[in-house]
Amino acid sequence: MNDYQPEPAVAQPLLQTDSASVLPGGSAAAVREEHDLLGERDIPASAYYGINTLRALENFPISGIAVAQYPHLIKAIAAIKQAAAITNRELGLLSSNRAEAIIAACEALWSGHCHDQFVVDVIQGGAGTSTNMNANEVIANLALENLGYAKGAYEQLHPNEHVNLGQSTNDVYPTAIKIALCFALQELQQAMDDLRGSFAAKVTEFRSVIKMGRTQLQDAVPMTLGQEFSTYCDMLAEDRMRVSEAIGLVQEINLGGTAIGTGLNAHPQYAERVCRHLNRITGLPLCTAPNLIEATQDCGAFVQLSGVLKRVAIKLSKTCNDLRLLSSGPRAGLNEINLPPMQAGSSIMPGKVNPVIPEVVNQVAFEVIGNDLTVSFAAEAGQLQLNAFEPIIAHSLFKSITHLTRACVVLDQRCVRGISANAERLRAQVEDSIGLVTALNPHIGYGNATDIARTALLDNRRVYDLVLERGLLSKQQLDDLLKPETLAGG
């Protein structure tokens, strides 16, 4: 993933008047009239969405982020509607011509067509109903055009009666979220793999660079810089496995449960068949939950996934804390490694370069941790047979995954690959460190080692020189014991 473009701007909702819709900028546009249980409204004639979407636009001007910003979610909904049309045709519930028109419309959405028509705000009331309605209307109007009719000719093909046949928002929306999460998580895993590969290359590059390890920011015992970087490499590998486990959890779906999991208004064979077709369309190993009533109200898989994302974020942030500390200076800090310079660091201090890439990854981590709290509250707040707060759960998870993916890519390509080591400084720190006495402890005894350490600290002397002066070890013995490969346990 190499695209760091900012998230696209979201068009403002249409302003409604009594006579016509007014587009942004004030120009009048041709309209068509649609009606629902609340009355009639004018819809822009060119719009593929309908009256339910228009009302949602007016009701939920919350984040300014439209569903269009999450293409994985649109593709997931399209896959569900396509699988439903195929299933309903097989069951004799949907005519072939209508089914073919709906399938073609869904395939167009899958390929990226008309995503800009998904204009509802991602944060919405109604447990995702507005998103489902938005999809039903767009697909219906695309299908009507495929059949040779004008948009809004719902007597020929209706958003709810035909596109939504055998479905409810309450099984479509969570299933779509789970499918979209699977797609997004695959991208995160790839970014984590690439970052891990760059750390692995540094493990090899720094395998012979000796340095002091630290505990509680105090000198501990020697190690190699390669060993230090191996921890970042292996943490990513462990977290990738946790992501894979979380993907397995979100692959269980409740499609076919309709409103509350009882399957009301769906054919008895619908759930099994639609899952089979959905697997073929998406390429995912989805499975129908054994208890659809439980699956319709339970958000445990989302909570688990959010916790895993928080774990990934915390580990990445800890790694970036280390990179910032190890590169601190260049004169008054540790100055053990050099991060590639990315930009001028100050408007007042000439020559200052800041660790901006680790800093931005830290901030992503803070956001992901906050998103996890949001998911936790939203999942807990569900009542009885449905959780009404899945929109904010979805929004929080997609933000976390998207930003973590981009953070991994940026950290990989604009930081880790360009890290270099200050090998001579690292070696000098080992030779000057009082912590070196720990490596000699088994050979000179704890009492002698303690006295050597105290004297070295008080008199600003080197451990090596004091051991030689006191005849505790020969120069050859010292040199053998203090070889880099010996000190680092190699």
LINDAVEN-V270040 format. One record per run of one state. SS is the DSSP state (helix for helix, strand for strand, loop for the rest). FROM is the first residue (numbers start at 0). TO is the last residue. Records with the same first field share a line. If there is no record, write none. Layout:
SS: FROM-TO + FROM-TO
This chain:
loop: 0-13 + 16-19 + 22-26 + 28-29 + 36-37 + 44-49 + 59-64 + 69-69 + 90-94 + 110-113 + 117-119 + 121-127 + 146-157 + 163-167 + 205-208 + 215-216 + 250-250 + 253-268 + 282-285 + 288-290 + 297-298 + 326-335 + 338-354 + 380-381 + 383-384 + 386-388 + 414-414 + 418-418 + 421-421 + 432-432 + 444-444 + 459-461 + 469-473 + 481-482 + 487-489
strand: 14-15 + 20-21 + 27-27 + 30-35 + 38-43 + 65-65 + 120-120 + 209-214 + 217-223 + 251-252 + 286-287 + 336-337 + 382-382 + 385-385 + 419-420
helix: 50-58 + 66-68 + 70-89 + 95-109 + 114-116 + 128-145 + 158-162 + 168-204 + 224-249 + 269-281 + 291-296 + 299-325 + 355-379 + 389-413 + 415-417 + 422-431 + 433-443 + 445-458 + 462-468 + 474-480 + 483-486
